[in-house]
Each structure stands twice: as structure tokens, then as C-alpha cells.
Amino acid sequence: MNAKPFDALAGIPYRYFFSGSYILAMKPGEETFNFKIRIEQGTTAKTFEFSGPKALLANLPGFAELISGEEISGLKRLD
């Protein structure tokens, strides 16, 4: 939810949509997935590809119900 690829337009919030599709990375032994997120701001929209661990991918459907990044501000980033 930190990705903000479009111009900063005051007062126009970003919206994020998980496409539901993903691809397992091709490196043996890695559990990294590539997945697509559609990002919208007003009438501007584009689908972007991101990479992340299996734990993130498993939780993306739950993130789809969030309204703002503040709702997840207490989550810890795991590297």
C-alpha cells in the first residue's frame, strides 16, 4: 500500500486491487511469488507486478478489505 505510482493529486486517494493470480518464482527453494496489483487513482489505473513471500500472498485477500494504510501501520515488516 506504499506504492504510489501516479502524480500526487491532492485529495484523490489510491485504491488497490489484488488480481487473484500469482506465479511462483523460478529460483529453486525460494517461496517468492510474483503477483499483480491494480492501482487506481481517480480515473487513472494500471496493473503492476510485485514480488513477495508466500505469507504476504496468503494475506492479500484480507488486505483487499482495507480502506487505508493506517489500518496496517502496526504490522511489522519481515525480511
Sequence and secondary structure as in RCSB ss.txt:
>XXXX:A:sequence
MNAKPFDALAGIPYRYFFSGSYILAMKPGEETFNFKIRIEQGTTAKTFEFSGPKALLANLPGFAELISGEEISGL
KRLD
>XXXX:A:secstr
     S   TT  EEEEEEEEEEE SSTT  EEEEEEEEEETTEEEEEEEEEEHHHHHHHHHHTT   GGGGTT 
    
